[in-house]
């Protein structure tokens, strides 16, 4: 039975090596396909190192499978260079794993000794590989196995352990605050998988004539446990890939919360618009009417009497109240004033992560210096453009948006086109669209919404001067 199991793994070692490399290639591919360019998470920037590790380590493991096969067709010189590249891939892939751990720890604590320590390990690895090992092991195969083992001891083991520790620390300090227990669990399991891989890949290498490879190596491991270490690493690689794919959902959570924040902001904006309308159409008119009534009573009162003085005081108080209400109304009705030009403000709005992280915004701005809008009018234009972009992100399922402006014959035109699902057959005008039309009316212009063959086009056309 034991001989059967051993022979089974020997006969199928090509399949084991292929699966082994495939697990790490899938790991790198899953990370590379995840869109996280505009994420605010520190994890997003660190994952590039992990993706590079997955790709390079997968290619290295496939080298164990394909280089012996190519030896039958290629010259010994080419095979020699392929083996050098094979060793280099192993070292660089482990270095990327170290870079992943270092990148995760960098925002938490600036540990410069980690940089210096790894540089020392690399110098030691390169020095031993090129000089003493070449002298001590003149046979190429013996030298190759010795460098392979040295790479695992000096680079692979510390890199894997550092990555596992860094992922654990990052999860506890940065991810738990988002209250996503399933993703936290996936991150913790991924850290455990990395630690296990560090031990199996960093300690178990080819047989070599020095410690610990002279007693713990692939041959002794297979002899006592019957299972080759490559199969164990493939299973650990599978666990790493599955847990990594699971914790990548954190970026979907981040996007959902960005959309939720935009929705809340829209609701607040609508509430401000409602309060502004009530102030303008109701409260201010009532206060103004009360002032007129008091003025008429003041005209009927005998001058220089206490009653006339009190009526005059009441009229002054009501005038102050109307001024305060109008000031509050202007603050509710428009965003804060900005000294920036309209062109700069539109660029900032287009690069806002609330929009740029969810859709690609292309700008075509033809706004010369002669195209000048008063600050109050610019604020209305920006508010309309912000509402259009928010609607595209929430409802259009678009991938690309074009924001085009042109300024001709004392008029400004802003065009926003998207490649989304377009307008429904029957459009119900909500608060957002009504607010945009109201603002366009205040600008003495017009807002047109057209359904395209693919997507929607919103056009705002207004005069530059308010009196037009």
C-alpha positions in Angstrom: 0.0 0.0 0.0 2.8 2.4 0.9 4.6 1.6 -2.3 1.4 2.2 -4.3 0.9 5.7 -2.7 4.6 6.6 -3.4 4.3 5.4 -7.0 1.1 7.2 -7.5 2.7 10.5 -6.6 5.8 9.8 -8.7 3.7 8.9 -11.7 1.6 12.1 -11.4 4.3 14.5 -10.3 3.7 16.6 -13.5 0.1 17.1 -12.6 1.1 18.1 -9.0 3.6 20.7 -10.3 1.0 22.1 -12.7 -1.7 22.4 -10.0 0.9 23.9 -7.6 1.9 26.6 -10.1 -1.8 27.1 -11.1 -2.9 27.9 -7.5 -0.4 30.8 -7.2 -1.1 32.0 -10.8 -4.8 32.2 -9.9 -3.9 34.1 -6.7 -2.1 36.7 -8.8 -4.8 36.8 -11.4 -7.6 37.3 -8.9 -5.8 40.3 -7.4 -4.8 41.8 -10.7 -8.4 41.7 -12.0 -9.7 43.5 -8.9 -10.3 47.2 -9.7 -9.0 49.2 -6.7 -7.3 52.2 -8.4 -9.2 54.8 -6.4 -9.5 52.9 -3.1 -8.6 54.7 0.0 -7.6 51.5 1.8 -3.9 50.9 2.4 -4.4 47.3 1.6 -5.1 48.3 -2.1 -1.6 49.6 -2.6 0.0 46.6 -0.9 -1.8 44.0 -3.0 0.3 44.7 -6.1 3.2 43.0 -4.3 1.0 39.9 -3.5 -0.2 39.8 -7.1 3.4 39.9 -8.4 4.3 37.1 -5.9 1.5 34.9 -7.2 2.5 35.3 -10.9 6.2 34.9 -10.4 5.9 32.0 -8.0 3.5 30.3 -10.3 5.9 30.6 -13.2 8.7 29.3 -11.0 6.8 26.2 -10.1 5.8 25.6 -13.7 9.5 25.8 -14.5 10.0 22.6 -12.5 7.6 21.0 -14.9 8.6 22.5 -18.3 12.4 22.9 -18.0 13.0 19.1 -17.8 10.7 18.6 -20.8 12.5 21.3 -22.8 15.8 19.6 -22.1 15.0 17.0 -24.7 14.7 19.7 -27.4 17.0 22.6 -26.4 20.7 22.8 -26.2 22.5 22.4 -22.8 23.5 26.1 -22.9 19.9 27.3 -23.1 18.8 24.9 -20.4 21.6 26.3 -18.2 20.3 29.8 -18.6 16.7 28.6 -18.0 17.8 27.2 -14.7 19.5 30.5 -13.7 16.2 32.3 -14.5 14.4 29.6 -12.6 16.4 30.4 -9.4 16.0 34.1 -10.0 12.2 33.8 -10.2 12.2 32.0 -6.9 14.2 34.7 -5.2 12.3 37.6 -6.8 8.9 36.0 -6.0 9.9 35.7 -2.3 11.1 39.3 -2.4 7.7 40.4 -3.6 6.1 38.6 -0.7 8.5 40.5 1.6 7.4 43.7 -0.1 3.8 42.9 0.6 4.4 42.5 4.3 6.6 45.6 4.4 4.0 47.7 2.6 1.3 46.6 5.0 3.5 47.5 8.0 4.7 50.9 6.7 1.5 52.9 7.5 1.4 51.4 11.0 5.0 51.8 12.1 8.0 53.1 10.2 10.4 50.2 10.7 13.5 51.1 8.7 15.4 48.1 10.2 13.1 45.8 8.1 14.5 47.5 4.9 18.1 47.1 6.2 17.6 43.6 7.4 16.1 42.4 4.1 18.9 44.2 2.1 21.4 42.3 4.3 19.7 39.0 3.5 19.8 39.7 -0.2 23.5 40.6 -0.1 24.2 37.5 1.9 22.2 35.3 -0.5 23.9 36.7 -3.5 27.4 36.6 -2.0 27.1 33.0 -0.9 25.5 31.9 -4.2 28.2 33.4 -6.4 31.4 32.8 -4.5 31.7 30.1 -1.8 29.0 27.8 -3.1 30.5 27.9 -6.5 33.8 26.7 -5.0 32.3 24.2 -2.6 29.9 22.7 -5.1 31.6 22.6 -8.5 28.9 20.2 -9.8 26.1 22.4 -11.3 23.2 20.2 -10.0 24.6 20.3 -6.4 25.2 24.0 -6.6 21.7 24.5 -8.0 20.1 22.6 -5.1 22.3 24.4 -2.6 21.2 27.9 -3.9 17.6 26.8 -4.1 17.7 25.8 -0.5 19.6 28.9 0.5 16.9 31.0 -1.2 14.2 29.4 0.8 16.1 29.8 4.1 17.3 33.4 3.7 14.4 34.9 1.7 11.4 32.6 1.5 11.0 31.8 5.3 11.4 35.4 6.6 9.3 36.9 3.8 6.4 34.5 4.4 6.4 35.0 8.1 6.6 38.8 7.8 3.7 38.8 5.3 1.6 36.6 7.6 2.4 38.9 10.6 1.8 42.1 8.7 -1.6 40.9 7.4 -2.7 40.0 10.9 -1.6 43.4 12.3 -3.2 45.3 9.3 -6.5 43.4 9.8 -6.6 44.2 13.5 -5.7 47.8 13.2 -7.3 48.9 9.9 -10.0 46.5 8.7 -11.9 45.5 11.9 -13.2 49.1 12.1 -15.3 48.5 9.0 -17.4 46.0 10.9 -17.1 43.2 8.2 -16.6 40.0 10.3 -16.6 37.7 7.3 -13.9 39.6 5.5 -11.9 39.9 8.7 -12.1 36.1 9.1 -11.0 35.7 5.5 -8.0 37.9 6.1 -7.1 36.0 9.2 -7.3 32.7 7.4 -5.2 34.1 4.6 -2.6 35.1 7.2 -2.5 31.6 8.6 -2.1 30.2 5.1 0.8 32.5 4.5 2.5 31.4 7.7 2.0 27.7 6.8 3.4 28.3 3.4 6.4 30.1 4.9 7.2 27.0 6.9 6.6 24.5 4.2 8.3 26.4 1.4 11.0 28.0 3.5 12.2 25.0 5.4 11.6 22.1 3.0 13.8 22.3 0.0 16.0 19.9 -2.1 18.5 17.7 -0.4 21.7 19.6 0.4 24.9 18.8 2.4 24.3 21.4 5.1 21.8 22.0 7.9 18.9 21.8 7.9 18.6 20.6 4.4 20.7 17.5 5.1 17.9 16.0 7.3 14.7 18.1 6.4 14.2 18.1 2.7 11.7 17.0 0.0 13.0 13.4 0.0 12.8 12.9 3.8 9.4 14.6 4.0 8.0 12.3 1.3 9.7 9.3 2.8 8.1 9.7 6.2 4.7 11.3 5.3 4.3 9.6 1.9 2.9 12.9 0.5 5.3 15.1 -1.5 5.7 18.7 -0.1 4.6 20.1 -3.4 1.1 18.7 -2.9 1.0 20.2 0.6 2.1 23.6 -0.8 -0.5 23.3 -3.6 -3.3 22.8 -1.0 -1.9 25.8 1.0 -1.8 27.8 -2.2 -5.4 26.9 -2.9 -6.3 28.1 0.6 -4.4 31.4 0.0 -6.2 31.9 -3.3 -9.7 31.2 -1.9 -9.2 33.4 1.2 -7.7 36.2 -0.9 -10.6 36.2 -3.3 -12.9 36.3 -0.3 -11.2 39.3 1.4 -11.1 41.2 -1.9 -14.8 41.8 -1.2 -13.6 44.6 1.1 -13.3 46.8 -2.0 -17.0 46.1 -3.0 -17.9 47.0 0.6 -16.0 50.3 0.2 -17.7 51.1 -3.1 -21.1 50.3 -1.6 -20.5 52.6 1.3 -19.3 55.4 -1.1 -22.5 55.1 -3.0 -24.5 55.0 0.3 -22.7 58.2 1.4 -23.6 59.8 -1.9 -27.2 58.8 -1.5 -27.3 60.3 2.0 -25.7 63.5 0.6 -28.3 63.6 -2.1 -31.1 63.2 0.5 -29.6 66.0 2.6 -29.4 68.2 -0.5 -33.0 67.5 -1.3 -33.9 68.3 2.3 -32.0 71.6 2.1 -33.8 72.4 -1.1 -37.2 71.7 0.5 -36.4 73.9 3.5 -35.1 76.7 1.2 -38.4 76.6 -0.8 -40.4 76.7 2.4 -38.4 79.6 3.6 -38.8 81.5 0.4 -42.4 80.7 -0.4 -43.8 80.5 3.1 -41.8 82.0 6.0 -40.3 85.0 4.3 -43.6 85.9 2.7 -45.4 85.7 6.0 -42.8 87.8 7.8 -42.9 90.3 4.9 -46.7 90.5 5.2 -46.5 91.0 8.9 -44.1 93.9 8.3 -46.5 95.5 5.9 -49.3 95.2 8.4 -47.2 96.8 11.1 -46.2 99.5 8.8 -49.8 100.3 8.0 -50.6 100.3 11.8 -47.5 102.6 12.3 -49.0 105.1 9.8 -52.3 105.1 11.8 -50.6 105.7 15.1 -50.0 109.1 16.5 -46.4 110.2 16.0 -44.0 110.5 19.0 -46.1 108.2 21.2 -44.9 105.0 22.9 -47.1 103.0 20.5 -45.5 104.5 17.4 -42.1 103.8 18.8 -42.8 100.2 19.5 -44.3 99.7 16.0 -41.2 101.2 14.5 -39.0 98.9 16.6 -41.1 95.9 15.5 -40.7 96.9 11.8 -36.9 97.0 12.3 -36.9 93.6 13.9 -38.9 92.1 11.1 -36.6 93.7 8.5 -33.6 92.1 10.3 -35.4 88.8 10.4 -36.0 88.9 6.6 -32.4 89.7 6.0 -31.3 86.7 8.2 -33.8 84.4 6.5 -32.5 85.5 3.0 -28.9 84.9 4.1 -29.8 81.4 5.5 -31.7 80.7 2.3 -28.7 81.5 0.1 -26.5 79.2 2.3 -29.0 76.4 2.0 -29.6 76.8 -1.8 -26.0 76.7 -3.0 -22.7 75.1 -2.0 -19.9 77.1 -0.4 -18.3 79.8 -2.6 -15.0 79.0 -4.1 -12.4 81.4 -5.6 -11.5 78.7 -8.1 -12.3 79.1 -11.8 -15.1 76.9 -13.2 -12.6 74.9 -15.2 -10.6 73.9 -12.1 -13.7 73.2 -10.1 -15.0 70.9 -12.8 -11.7 69.0 -12.9 -11.8 68.6 -9.2 -15.3 67.3 -9.3 -14.5 64.8 -12.1 -11.5 63.4 -10.1 -13.5 63.2 -6.9 -13.2 59.5 -5.7 -17.0 59.3 -5.2 -17.2 59.4 -9.0 -13.8 58.5 -10.4 -13.6 55.2 -8.4 -16.9 54.0 -10.0 -16.8 55.4 -13.6 -14.2 56.8 -15.9 -14.7 60.5 -16.4 -13.3 62.1 -19.6 -13.1 65.9 -19.8 -13.2 68.1 -22.8 -13.2 71.6 -21.4 -13.2 74.5 -23.8 -13.4 77.4 -21.3 -11.1 80.3 -22.2 -10.4 83.1 -19.7 -13.0 85.3 -21.5 -15.7 82.7 -20.4 -16.4 84.1 -17.0 -19.3 83.2 -14.7 -20.1 85.0 -11.4 -19.3 82.8 -8.4 -23.0 82.3 -7.6 -23.8 81.1 -11.1 -20.7 78.8 -11.1 -22.0 77.2 -7.9 -25.3 76.4 -9.6 -23.5 74.9 -12.6 -21.3 72.7 -10.3 -24.3 71.6 -8.3 -26.1 70.5 -11.5 -23.0 68.7 -12.8 -22.6 67.0 -9.4 -26.2 65.8 -9.5 -25.8 64.4 -13.0 -22.7 62.5 -12.1 -24.3 61.1 -9.0 -27.3 59.9 -11.0 -25.0 58.2 -13.5 -23.1 56.4 -10.7 -26.3 55.4 -8.9 -28.6 54.4 -11.8 -26.9 54.3 -15.2 -24.4 51.4 -14.7 -22.1 53.3 -17.0 -18.4 52.7 -17.5 -17.5 56.0 -19.2 -18.7 59.5 -18.9 -17.8 62.5 -21.2 -18.1 66.0 -19.7 -17.8 68.6 -22.5 -18.1 72.3 -22.2 -17.9 75.1 -24.7 -18.4 78.8 -24.5 -19.7 80.6 -27.6 -21.6 83.8 -28.2 -21.8 84.7 -24.5 -23.4 81.4 -23.7 -22.0 78.4 -21.8 -23.0 74.9 -22.7 -22.2 71.8 -20.5 -22.8 68.4 -22.0 -22.6 65.1 -20.1 -22.8 61.8 -22.0 -22.7 58.3 -20.5 -22.6 54.8 -22.0 -25.0 53.4 -19.4 -28.4 51.6 -19.7 -30.2 54.8 -20.7 -33.5 56.3 -19.6 -36.5 54.1 -18.8 -39.5 54.2 -21.2 -41.5 56.3 -18.7 -39.5 58.9 -16.8 -40.8 59.9 -13.4 -39.2 63.3 -12.5 -37.7 63.0 -9.0 -36.4 65.6 -6.6 -32.9 65.5 -8.2 -34.1 66.3 -11.7 -36.5 69.0 -10.4 -33.7 70.6 -8.5 -31.5 70.6 -11.6 -34.3 72.2 -13.7 -34.9 74.8 -10.9 -31.2 75.7 -10.9 -31.2 76.0 -14.7 -34.2 78.3 -14.5 -32.4 80.4 -11.9 -29.6 80.7 -14.4 -32.1 81.8 -17.1 -31.1 78.7 -19.1 -32.5 75.3 -19.9 -31.7 71.7 -19.1 -32.4 69.0 -21.7 -32.2 65.3 -21.0 -32.0 63.1 -24.2 -32.0 59.3 -24.5 -29.2 58.0 -26.8 -28.8 54.7 -28.5 -26.6 53.8 -25.7 -26.7 55.9 -22.6 -28.0 59.4 -21.8 -27.1 63.0 -22.7 -27.7 65.9 -20.4 -27.2 69.4 -21.8 -27.2 72.6 -19.8 -27.3 75.8 -21.8 -27.1 79.1 -20.0 -26.1 82.7 -20.7 -22.9 84.0 -19.2 -24.5 87.1 -17.8 -27.3 87.0 -15.3 -29.3 89.7 -17.0 -29.7 87.9 -20.3 
